[in-house]
Structure formats: C-alpha cells, structure tokens
Amino acid sequence: MKTQGNDLNTEKLLSASAVGKILDCGKRTVYRYSSCRRIPAPVRLSGSTKWKQSEINLFLECDCDMDQFNARKDTAK
C-alpha cells in the first residue's frame, strides 16, 4: 500500500519558532494566530505543538488567506 506524500510519517513538522521565521513574526504571535484560526491548525503530538510544512507552504501560496487556503486544501483531498 502506498502512503501519501503528506502522511505524518514523511511530513516535515515545524515548531512555532520555525513558523514564526517563515511568517516573519515571533513565536508568541504564531500561537496567537493559531488560537484565532488565522493560520493553519497545528498538530499536537505528545504535548508538543507542530505545524505541517506543506500546509504552511500552501498558506503562503494563498497569500496568507485562510478562506483560499481552506478551499485549496479541501480540493486536494
């Protein structure tokens, strides 16, 4: 059975600091944006919060527009 490219086993996960560097903001701002649903939802694993790199890249491709991001993400499924 083939696995998809965005499977958690192969997906690169980013910390809040790494997402902050990509979005040019601080770590705390990343958490604030996440709680307001202004950025893609994180993945929580064993008490740590990480973001899928593919989702952050798609978010940037959508000019940081969550409506456009959600529409493109839904069509990709």
N, C-alpha and C positions, 0 to 999 in steps of 0.2 A: 504494500500500500504506500503510495506516495504521500508525503506531507507537503502542505502548502508553504510557500516562502515566508509567510508571516506567522508561522507557528512559533509558540513561545520557546520551543527548543532551539530554534535558529534565529529568532528575533533578537536584535540588539536592544537592550533596555538602558535607558538613560536616567541618571539621577537628577534631582531638582537643580543642582548646580550646573550640570551639563546642559539641561534645557534652558536655564537662565542665560548661559553663554550664547546659545543659539538664538534666543529671542532678545538678547541684549537687555536683560533685566536681572534683578537679584533673585536669589533662591526663595526668599520670603514672598516675593511678587509672584513667582511661579505657583506657590501654594495658594496664594490669594486668587489668582486667575483660575486655578483648578477648582477651588471651592465655589466660585461664581460661574463655573462652566464656560469660561472664556477661552480655554484651551482643551485639547483632547483629554479624556479621562485617563487617569493613571491606572497602573496595575499594582495591586498590593500583594506582596509575597513575603510571608514570614515576618511581618512587622515593618518591612521597608516599602517605600513608595517609589515606583519607577514608571517611566513613560516609554512607549514603543517608539523607536526611532522612525519607523516607517510612517507612523501617524503624525509625528512632529513634522516630518518632511512633507507629507500631504497637506498638513495645515499651512505650512509656509507656501506651498504651491497654490493654495487657495487664497493667498494674500491675507492670511490670518482671519478669515471669515468663517465662523463656526457653521453657519447655515450652508454655505457652499461645501465646507469640509464634510458635514454630515451627509449631504446629498451625494457627494462623490464616494464616500465610504460605503454608503448603502448600495450604490450601484456596483461596487467592487465585490460585494459578497456573492 
